[in-house]
């Protein structure tokens, strides 16, 4: 029988007062932590050596769902990161906020307007995976989401169709299993993963939250456990490689979006909440901020996107 470890976080680390904070990323080389506000088109960057007062905010030309570092940035790209942005995969200038698209999956204007990219991650071979969903600013969310894979040769592949909100994505340490969240279903799925080709197969349910809440973004630790944010549930769940609940972080607001590891600490993004109730009496005050908690285990290192020269 599995015991469930518990942590409680009562105050924000940084009171950002954002709308939809997402895409947390620890840049180990720079000792920086960055995250986005999808709705407000902001990129936030924190110097971890200096702490909360060092937070800098850049307005981007379009919304960004997730970012990653570039392993072999070329001349003129030293100040760039790669991202899944509103219309597709793009380079982002960290000084100006300008977005330069490198691959857009749709040409038709209505589809471009109706969709936006959300969460994603880079695999061990430098391929960037990210999911697109109905943009709730434009259209009701329907089952038209797609998970894409962008390879280092810049070829784009449609990997999973008919999703609702493609969200947290990651791989086990052996790189033979890929995990993928579809939030409204309440499920985190597992696939067999071929590391050499990037192909996936044998989709099955790894974890079903089973309580009418939505798993959102996640991080994976060095023990192979998934730390999944629960949007609407005010918590982050630790899920074992066997798909069992073994840990729970409780937060003072409802809409938890994504965690990321910095050493043994989890930095956790959240979204604004306009609802008060007995379960989350101060949810409005505590939503849209950045939190952190030491959970005593380190996360998997993040991979960098590679560009074939």
C-alpha positions, 0 to 999 in steps of 0.5 A, a space after each residue: 500500500 502506498 502512503 501519501 506524503 503531504 506538503 502545504 504552501 500558504 503564501 506566494 513566493 512572488 505575487 505576480 498578479 498574473 492571469 494565466 501563468 504557465 510554462 515554468 522553466 529553469 535555465 540551469 546555465 544562467 541560474 534563471 527561472 522563467 515563465 509566461 502569462 499566456 493571456 497577457 502575452 508576458 515573459 517573466 524572468 527571475 535571477 535566482 541568485 538575486 531573488 524576487 526583486 530581480 523579476 523582469 517582465 517582457 511583453 511578447 508580440 503574441 501569446 506563448 505557451 511554453 519555451 525551451 533553450 536552443 542547444 546549438 544556437 547559431 550566429 544572431 540567435 544568442 538572445 533567442 529561445 524556442 517556443 510554442 506560440 499562438 500560431 506555431 513554433 517560433 524563436 523568441 528574442 529575449 531582449 525585444 519579445 519579438 516572435 519569429 515563426 519557424 513552423 506554422 501548422 495551418 494556413 487558413 486564417 480561421 484556423 490560425 485565429 481559432 487555435 493556440 499552442 499550449 504546453 510542451 517539452 523537448 525529448 532526449 533527441 532535441 525534438 520539440 513536442 507541443 499541443 495546440 488547442 481551441 483558443 478560449 479567447 476566440 472559440 469554445 474549447 472543442 475536441 480539435 486539439 493536436 499534439 505536434 512534434 517539430 524535429 531538428 530538421 524543421 519537419 513538423 509531424 502530427 502525432 495525436 489528433 482529436 484532443 481537447 486540451 493537450 497539456 503536460 508532456 514528458 518521458 520516463 528515465 529509460 526513454 521508452 515511455 511518453 506521458 501526455 495529459 488531456 486536461 478535460 478528460 481527467 487523464 494522463 496517458 502513457 505511450 510506448 516511445 521509440 527514442 530513435 525515431 520519435 514515434 509513439 504507440 499503444 496509448 493507455 491511461 496512466 492516471 485518472 484523477 477521478 474527481 471531476 478536476 483537470 490535471 494540467 502541466 507536470 514535471 517528472 523527478 529523478 525517481 520517475 514520479 510525475 508531479 501534476 498540477 490540478 487546475 480547479 483543485 488547488 493542489 499538485 499530485 505526485 504520481 508514482 511510475 506505477 500510476 499511484 498517488 503517493 504525494 500531494 502539495 496543497 496550495 491556497 488557490 484553486 487554479 494550479 497550472 504547472 510545476 518545474 524543478 529548481 534543485 529539490 524545490 518545485 516552483 509552481 505557476 497558477 492562474 487567476 481565480 474569480 470564485 470564492 467558496 468555503 474550500 478556497 476562501 481566499 482563492 481570489 487573493 492567491 491566484 495568478 502568483 508563483 509558489 515554491 516548496 521543497 519536496 526533497 527530490 530533484 527533477 529530471 534535467 531539461 533537454 534543449 531543442 536542436 537545430 540541424 545545420 
